[in-house]
Amino acid sequence: MAGSPAGEKLREIMSFVSYFPGRGTVRETAYLEGKAQGRAEGVKGILSVLEVRGIPVSDGVRERIVSCTDVERLDMWLERSRTVAHAEELFAEGGDSD
């Protein structure tokens, strides 16, 4: 099929499916969108847990959480949000400097 008219047509179709000029591959775009969604859900989750638990969140703590781009760190903070007594304790331990 390689080199045949049908093969060339398939290659043309597949190049459209996997690449959009100026945007990167469809797979890359989906990955980045998923990562951004995961980050947004992490931020929302942390703030929600603290709110439900009645733990006040200062503007500084809120800014630090919202500005964090490390999804793994947000996951760690989400886990900690379930047990901390003060919002600032999210950042204790482990040398978090974000």
N, CA, C and O atoms as a GROMACS GRO file, in nm:
protein
  392
    1MET      N    1   0.081  -0.118   0.000
    1MET     CA    2   0.000   0.000   0.000
    1MET      C    3   0.087   0.126   0.000
    1MET      O    4   0.043   0.231  -0.048
    2ALA      N    5   0.210   0.117   0.054
    2ALA     CA    6   0.300   0.232   0.054
    2ALA      C    7   0.333   0.271  -0.089
    2ALA      O    8   0.363   0.184  -0.171
    3GLY      N    9   0.327   0.399  -0.120
    3GLY     CA   10   0.356   0.446  -0.254
    3GLY      C   11   0.239   0.440  -0.349
    3GLY      O   12   0.245   0.496  -0.458
    4SER      N   13   0.133   0.373  -0.311
    4SER     CA   14   0.014   0.365  -0.396
    4SER      C   15  -0.071   0.490  -0.376
    4SER      O   16  -0.055   0.559  -0.275
    5PRO      N   17  -0.161   0.519  -0.467
    5PRO     CA   18  -0.249   0.634  -0.449
    5PRO      C   19  -0.330   0.626  -0.320
    5PRO      O   20  -0.350   0.726  -0.252
    6ALA      N   21  -0.376   0.505  -0.286
    6ALA     CA   22  -0.452   0.489  -0.161
    6ALA      C   23  -0.363   0.515  -0.040
    6ALA      O   24  -0.406   0.577   0.058
    7GLY      N   25  -0.239   0.467  -0.046
    7GLY     CA   26  -0.146   0.489   0.064
    7GLY      C   27  -0.115   0.636   0.083
    7GLY      O   28  -0.107   0.685   0.196
    8GLU      N   29  -0.097   0.708  -0.029
    8GLU     CA   30  -0.070   0.852  -0.022
    8GLU      C   31  -0.191   0.927   0.036
    8GLU      O   32  -0.174   1.020   0.115
    9LYS      N   33  -0.310   0.887  -0.003
    9LYS     CA   34  -0.432   0.950   0.049
    9LYS      C   35  -0.444   0.926   0.199
    9LYS      O   36  -0.479   1.017   0.274
   10LEU      N   37  -0.414   0.804   0.244
   10LEU     CA   38  -0.419   0.772   0.387
   10LEU      C   39  -0.317   0.855   0.463
   10LEU      O   40  -0.347   0.909   0.570
   11ARG      N   41  -0.196   0.867   0.409
   11ARG     CA   42  -0.093   0.949   0.473
   11ARG      C   43  -0.139   1.094   0.484
   11ARG      O   44  -0.117   1.159   0.586
   12GLU      N   45  -0.203   1.146   0.381
   12GLU     CA   46  -0.255   1.283   0.382
   12GLU      C   47  -0.362   1.300   0.490
   12GLU      O   48  -0.361   1.398   0.564
   13ILE      N   49  -0.453   1.204   0.500
   13ILE     CA   50  -0.559   1.211   0.601
   13ILE      C   51  -0.499   1.204   0.741
   13ILE      O   52  -0.538   1.281   0.829
   14MET      N   53  -0.405   1.114   0.761
   14MET     CA   54  -0.344   1.097   0.894
   14MET      C   55  -0.263   1.220   0.935
   14MET      O   56  -0.258   1.253   1.053
   15SER      N   57  -0.200   1.288   0.840
   15SER     CA   58  -0.124   1.408   0.874
   15SER      C   59  -0.217   1.518   0.923
   15SER      O   60  -0.180   1.596   1.011
   16PHE      N   61  -0.338   1.526   0.868
   16PHE     CA   62  -0.435   1.624   0.914
   16PHE      C   63  -0.482   1.591   1.055
   16PHE      O   64  -0.497   1.680   1.139
   17VAL      N   65  -0.505   1.464   1.081
   17VAL     CA   66  -0.556   1.420   1.211
   17VAL      C   67  -0.454   1.443   1.321
   17VAL      O   68  -0.492   1.477   1.433
   18SER      N   69  -0.327   1.425   1.293
   18SER     CA   70  -0.227   1.431   1.399
   18SER      C   71  -0.156   1.565   1.412
   18SER      O   72  -0.078   1.583   1.505
   19TYR      N   73  -0.180   1.660   1.323
   19TYR     CA   74  -0.107   1.786   1.332
   19TYR      C   75  -0.193   1.903   1.286
   19TYR      O   76  -0.255   1.899   1.179
   20PHE      N   77  -0.195   2.006   1.366
   20PHE     CA   78  -0.259   2.132   1.327
   20PHE      C   79  -0.149   2.238   1.326
   20PHE      O   80  -0.084   2.259   1.428
   21PRO      N   81  -0.127   2.304   1.214
   21PRO     CA   82  -0.020   2.403   1.205
   21PRO      C   83  -0.026   2.506   1.317
   21PRO      O   84  -0.131   2.566   1.343
   22GLY      N   85   0.087   2.526   1.384
   22GLY     CA   86   0.095   2.625   1.489
   22GLY      C   87   0.045   2.578   1.624
   22GLY      O   88   0.055   2.652   1.722
   23ARG      N   89  -0.008   2.459   1.633
   23ARG     CA   90  -0.067   2.413   1.758
   23ARG      C   91   0.002   2.289   1.815
   23ARG      O   92  -0.022   2.256   1.931
   24GLY      N   93   0.085   2.222   1.741
   24GLY     CA   94   0.142   2.096   1.787
   24GLY      C   95   0.048   1.982   1.753
   24GLY      O   96  -0.052   2.001   1.683
   25THR      N   97   0.080   1.866   1.802
   25THR     CA   98  -0.002   1.749   1.768
   25THR      C   99  -0.131   1.748   1.848
   25THR      O  100  -0.142   1.812   1.952
   26VAL      N  101  -0.227   1.674   1.799
   26VAL     CA  102  -0.354   1.658   1.870
   26VAL      C  103  -0.327   1.595   2.006
   26VAL      O  104  -0.385   1.636   2.106
   27ARG      N  105  -0.241   1.497   2.009
   27ARG     CA  106  -0.208   1.429   2.135
   27ARG      C  107  -0.147   1.528   2.235
   27ARG      O  108  -0.184   1.527   2.353
   28GLU      N  109  -0.055   1.612   2.190
   28GLU     CA  110   0.009   1.710   2.276
   28GLU      C  111  -0.095   1.810   2.329
   28GLU      O  112  -0.095   1.843   2.447
   29THR      N  113  -0.181   1.856   2.242
   29THR     CA  114  -0.284   1.951   2.282
   29THR      C  115  -0.376   1.889   2.386
   29THR      O  116  -0.409   1.954   2.486
   30ALA      N  117  -0.418   1.766   2.364
   30ALA     CA  118  -0.506   1.697   2.460
   30ALA      C  119  -0.435   1.679   2.594
   30ALA      O  120  -0.496   1.696   2.700
   31TYR      N  121  -0.307   1.645   2.590
   31TYR     CA  122  -0.229   1.628   2.713
   31TYR      C  123  -0.224   1.759   2.791
   31TYR      O  124  -0.249   1.761   2.912
   32LEU      N  125  -0.193   1.868   2.723
   32LEU     CA  126  -0.183   1.998   2.790
   32LEU      C  127  -0.318   2.042   2.845
   32LEU      O  128  -0.325   2.100   2.954
   33GLU      N  129  -0.425   2.017   2.771
   33GLU     CA  130  -0.558   2.052   2.820
   33GLU      C  131  -0.594   1.970   2.943
   33GLU      O  132  -0.652   2.022   3.038
   34GLY      N  133  -0.560   1.843   2.940
   34GLY     CA  134  -0.585   1.756   3.055
   34GLY      C  135  -0.506   1.799   3.177
   34GLY      O  136  -0.557   1.797   3.290
   35LYS      N  137  -0.382   1.839   3.155
   35LYS     CA  138  -0.297   1.886   3.264
   35LYS      C  139  -0.354   2.014   3.324
   35LYS      O  140  -0.357   2.030   3.447
   36ALA      N  141  -0.400   2.105   3.241
   36ALA     CA  142  -0.459   2.230   3.290
   36ALA      C  143  -0.587   2.201   3.368
   36ALA      O  144  -0.613   2.264   3.471
   37GLN      N  145  -0.667   2.108   3.320
   37GLN     CA  146  -0.791   2.072   3.390
   37GLN      C  147  -0.758   2.009   3.524
   37GLN      O  148  -0.823   2.039   3.624
   38GLY      N  149  -0.658   1.922   3.528
   38GLY     CA  150  -0.617   1.860   3.653
   38GLY      C  151  -0.568   1.962   3.753
   38GLY      O  152  -0.597   1.952   3.872
   39ARG      N  153  -0.494   2.061   3.705
   39ARG     CA  154  -0.445   2.168   3.791
   39ARG      C  155  -0.562   2.248   3.849
   39ARG      O  156  -0.566   2.275   3.969
   40ALA      N  157  -0.656   2.284   3.764
   40ALA     CA  158  -0.772   2.362   3.809
   40ALA      C  159  -0.853   2.284   3.912
   40ALA      O  160  -0.899   2.341   4.012
   41GLU      N  161  -0.871   2.155   3.889
   41GLU     CA  162  -0.946   2.072   3.984
   41GLU      C  163  -0.872   2.060   4.116
   41GLU      O  164  -0.934   2.057   4.222
   42GLY      N  165  -0.738   2.052   4.111
   42GLY     CA  166  -0.658   2.045   4.232
   42GLY      C  167  -0.672   2.170   4.316
   42GLY      O  168  -0.692   2.163   4.438
   43VAL      N  169  -0.661   2.285   4.252
   43VAL     CA  170  -0.675   2.413   4.322
   43VAL      C  171  -0.814   2.422   4.385
   43VAL      O  172  -0.827   2.455   4.503
   44LYS      N  173  -0.917   2.393   4.307
   44LYS     CA  174  -1.055   2.399   4.356
   44LYS      C  175  -1.074   2.301   4.473
   44LYS      O  176  -1.138   2.335   4.573
   45GLY      N  177  -1.018   2.182   4.461
   45GLY     CA  178  -1.032   2.081   4.565
   45GLY      C  179  -0.969   2.124   4.696
   45GLY      O  180  -1.030   2.109   4.802
   46ILE      N  181  -0.848   2.178   4.691
   46ILE     CA  182  -0.779   2.223   4.812
   46ILE      C  183  -0.861   2.330   4.881
   46ILE      O  184  -0.886   2.322   5.001
   47LEU      N  185  -0.901   2.431   4.806
   47LEU     CA  186  -0.976   2.542   4.865
   47LEU      C  187  -1.111   2.495   4.918
   47LEU      O  188  -1.156   2.544   5.021
   48SER      N  189  -1.174   2.403   4.851
   48SER     CA  190  -1.304   2.349   4.896
   48SER      C  191  -1.289   2.272   5.027
   48SER      O  192  -1.369   2.289   5.119
   49VAL      N  193  -1.188   2.187   5.035
   49VAL     CA  194  -1.168   2.108   5.156
   49VAL      C  195  -1.143   2.200   5.275
   49VAL      O  196  -1.200   2.181   5.382
   50LEU      N  197  -1.058   2.300   5.255
   50LEU     CA  198  -1.029   2.394   5.365
   50LEU      C  199  -1.156   2.470   5.406
   50LEU      O  200  -1.180   2.491   5.524
   51GLU      N  201  -1.235   2.510   5.308
   51GLU     CA  202  -1.358   2.583   5.336
   51GLU      C  203  -1.457   2.495   5.415
   51GLU      O  204  -1.513   2.540   5.515
   52VAL      N  205  -1.477   2.372   5.369
   52VAL     CA  206  -1.571   2.281   5.436
   52VAL      C  207  -1.526   2.253   5.579
   52VAL      O  208  -1.608   2.238   5.669
   53ARG      N  209  -1.396   2.245   5.598
   53ARG     CA  210  -1.342   2.219   5.732
   53ARG      C  211  -1.341   2.345   5.819
   53ARG      O  212  -1.306   2.337   5.937
   54GLY      N  213  -1.378   2.459   5.763
   54GLY     CA  214  -1.383   2.584   5.840
   54GLY      C  215  -1.246   2.644   5.868
   54GLY      O  216  -1.229   2.718   5.965
   55ILE      N  217  -1.150   2.614   5.783
   55ILE     CA  218  -1.014   2.666   5.800
   55ILE      C  219  -0.999   2.792   5.716
   55ILE      O  220  -1.013   2.788   5.594
   56PRO      N  221  -0.970   2.904   5.782
   56PRO     CA  222  -0.955   3.030   5.707
   56PRO      C  223  -0.833   3.024   5.613
   56PRO      O  224  -0.731   2.964   5.646
   57VAL      N  225  -0.848   3.086   5.497
   57VAL     CA  226  -0.741   3.090   5.398
   57VAL      C  227  -0.706   3.236   5.373
   57VAL      O  228  -0.788   3.312   5.321
   58SER      N  229  -0.584   3.274   5.410
   58SER     CA  230  -0.541   3.412   5.388
   58SER      C  231  -0.520   3.437   5.239
   58SER      O  232  -0.511   3.343   5.159
   59ASP      N  233  -0.514   3.564   5.202
   59ASP     CA  234  -0.490   3.599   5.062
   59ASP      C  235  -0.356   3.542   5.014
   59ASP      O  236  -0.346   3.498   4.899
   60GLY      N  237  -0.256   3.543   5.101
   60GLY     CA  238  -0.124   3.490   5.064
   60GLY      C  239  -0.128   3.340   5.036
   60GLY      O  240  -0.068   3.294   4.939
   61VAL      N  241  -0.197   3.266   5.120
   61VAL     CA  242  -0.210   3.121   5.102
   61VAL      C  243  -0.289   3.093   4.975
   61VAL      O  244  -0.250   3.007   4.895
   62ARG      N  245  -0.399   3.165   4.956
   62ARG     CA  246  -0.482   3.146   4.836
   62ARG      C  247  -0.398   3.173   4.710
   62ARG      O  248  -0.405   3.097   4.614
   63GLU      N  249  -0.322   3.280   4.710
   63GLU     CA  250  -0.239   3.315   4.595
   63GLU      C  251  -0.135   3.206   4.567
   63GLU      O  252  -0.110   3.171   4.452
   64ARG      N  253  -0.076   3.153   4.672
   64ARG     CA  254   0.025   3.048   4.655
   64ARG      C  255  -0.037   2.922   4.594
   64ARG      O  256   0.024   2.858   4.508
   65ILE      N  257  -0.156   2.887   4.638
   65ILE     CA  258  -0.224   2.769   4.584
   65ILE      C  259  -0.264   2.793   4.439
   65ILE      O  260  -0.238   2.709   4.353
   66VAL      N  261  -0.327   2.906   4.412
   66VAL     CA  262  -0.377   2.936   4.277
   66VAL      C  263  -0.264   2.951   4.176
   66VAL      O  264  -0.281   2.917   4.059
   67SER      N  265  -0.149   3.002   4.219
   67SER     CA  266  -0.039   3.025   4.126
   67SER      C  267   0.049   2.901   4.104
   67SER      O  268   0.136   2.903   4.017
   68CYS      N  269   0.028   2.796   4.181
   68CYS     CA  270   0.109   2.675   4.166
   68CYS      C  271   0.074   2.604   4.035
   68CYS      O  272  -0.043   2.584   4.003
   69THR      N  273   0.176   2.568   3.960
   69THR     CA  274   0.156   2.499   3.832
   69THR      C  275   0.199   2.352   3.837
   69THR      O  276   0.188   2.281   3.738
   70ASP      N  277   0.247   2.308   3.952
   70ASP     CA  278   0.294   2.170   3.969
   70ASP      C  279   0.180   2.082   4.018
   70ASP      O  280   0.141   2.089   4.134
   71VAL      N  281   0.125   1.999   3.928
   71VAL     CA  282   0.009   1.917   3.960
   71VAL      C  283   0.040   1.820   4.074
   71VAL      O  284  -0.045   1.795   4.159
   72GLU      N  285   0.160   1.765   4.076
   72GLU     CA  286   0.198   1.673   4.184
   72GLU      C  287   0.199   1.743   4.319
   72GLU      O  288   0.156   1.686   4.420
   73ARG      N  289   0.248   1.865   4.322
   73ARG     CA  290   0.250   1.942   4.447
   73ARG      C  291   0.107   1.973   4.490
   73ARG      O  292   0.075   1.965   4.609
   74LEU      N  293   0.021   2.009   4.396
   74LEU     CA  294  -0.120   2.034   4.429
   74LEU      C  295  -0.185   1.909   4.486
   74LEU      O  296  -0.264   1.918   4.580
   75ASP      N  297  -0.153   1.793   4.430
   75ASP     CA  298  -0.206   1.667   4.484
   75ASP      C  299  -0.161   1.647   4.628
   75ASP      O  300  -0.240   1.604   4.713
   76MET      N  301  -0.035   1.677   4.656
   76MET     CA  302   0.017   1.664   4.791
   76MET      C  303  -0.055   1.761   4.886
   76MET      O  304  -0.093   1.723   4.997
   77TRP      N  305  -0.073   1.884   4.841
   77TRP     CA  306  -0.143   1.981   4.924
   77TRP      C  307  -0.288   1.940   4.947
   77TRP      O  308  -0.342   1.963   5.055
   78LEU      N  309  -0.351   1.880   4.845
   78LEU     CA  310  -0.488   1.833   4.861
   78LEU      C  311  -0.495   1.727   4.970
   78LEU      O  312  -0.584   1.731   5.056
   79GLU      N  313  -0.402   1.634   4.968
   79GLU     CA  314  -0.397   1.531   5.074
   79GLU      C  315  -0.380   1.596   5.211
   79GLU      O  316  -0.447   1.558   5.307
   80ARG      N  317  -0.290   1.692   5.220
   80ARG     CA  318  -0.265   1.760   5.348
   80ARG      C  319  -0.385   1.842   5.394
   80ARG      O  320  -0.408   1.858   5.514
   81SER      N  321  -0.462   1.895   5.298
   81SER     CA  322  -0.575   1.981   5.335
   81SER      C  323  -0.678   1.907   5.420
   81SER      O  324  -0.759   1.969   5.489
   82ARG      N  325  -0.676   1.776   5.415
   82ARG     CA  326  -0.771   1.695   5.492
   82ARG      C  327  -0.738   1.691   5.640
   82ARG      O  328  -0.825   1.660   5.722
   83THR      N  329  -0.612   1.720   5.676
   83THR     CA  330  -0.570   1.702   5.816
   83THR      C  331  -0.509   1.824   5.883
   83THR      O  332  -0.495   1.826   6.005
   84VAL      N  333  -0.472   1.927   5.807
   84VAL     CA  334  -0.404   2.042   5.868
   84VAL      C  335  -0.499   2.120   5.958
   84VAL      O  336  -0.621   2.121   5.938
   85ALA      N  337  -0.440   2.185   6.058
   85ALA     CA  338  -0.520   2.269   6.147
   85ALA      C  339  -0.523   2.414   6.097
   85ALA      O  340  -0.616   2.488   6.127
   86HIS      N  341  -0.420   2.454   6.022
   86HIS     CA  342  -0.409   2.589   5.966
   86HIS      C  343  -0.366   2.577   5.820
   86HIS      O  344  -0.284   2.490   5.787
   87ALA      N  345  -0.418   2.660   5.734
   87ALA     CA  346  -0.389   2.653   5.591
   87ALA      C  347  -0.239   2.661   5.562
   87ALA      O  348  -0.192   2.598   5.468
   88GLU      N  349  -0.165   2.738   5.640
   88GLU     CA  350  -0.021   2.753   5.619
   88GLU      C  351   0.053   2.620   5.633
   88GLU      O  352   0.162   2.605   5.579
   89GLU      N  353  -0.006   2.524   5.704
   89GLU     CA  354   0.058   2.395   5.724
   89GLU      C  355   0.063   2.313   5.595
   89GLU      O  356   0.137   2.215   5.588
   90LEU      N  357  -0.013   2.352   5.496
   90LEU     CA  358  -0.004   2.284   5.366
   90LEU      C  359   0.140   2.286   5.314
   90LEU      O  360   0.185   2.192   5.251
   91PHE      N  361   0.210   2.395   5.342
   91PHE     CA  362   0.341   2.419   5.284
   91PHE      C  363   0.454   2.375   5.375
   91PHE      O  364   0.570   2.384   5.335
   92ALA      N  365   0.426   2.328   5.496
   92ALA     CA  366   0.529   2.282   5.589
   92ALA      C  367   0.593   2.155   5.533
   92ALA      O  368   0.558   2.117   5.421
   93GLU      N  369   0.681   2.092   5.598
   93GLU     CA  370   0.738   1.962   5.558
   93GLU      C  371   0.783   1.957   5.413
   93GLU      O  372   0.724   2.022   5.326
   94GLY      N  373   0.885   1.883   5.388
   94GLY     CA  374   0.930   1.853   5.254
   94GLY      C  375   0.994   1.966   5.178
   94GLY      O  376   1.026   1.949   5.060
   95GLY      N  377   1.015   2.081   5.240
   95GLY     CA  378   1.084   2.190   5.174
   95GLY      C  379   1.011   2.249   5.056
   95GLY      O  380   1.075   2.293   4.960
   96ASP      N  381   0.879   2.253   5.061
   96ASP     CA  382   0.805   2.316   4.951
   96ASP      C  383   0.840   2.462   4.945
   96ASP      O  384   0.822   2.535   5.042
   97SER      N  385   0.892   2.505   4.832
   97SER     CA  386   0.929   2.645   4.819
   97SER      C  387   0.855   2.714   4.706
   97SER      O  388   0.893   2.824   4.666
   98ASP      N  389   0.752   2.651   4.653
   98ASP     CA  390   0.676   2.708   4.542
   98ASP      C  391   0.591   2.822   4.589
   98ASP      O  392   0.520   2.883   4.509
   0.00000   0.00000   0.00000
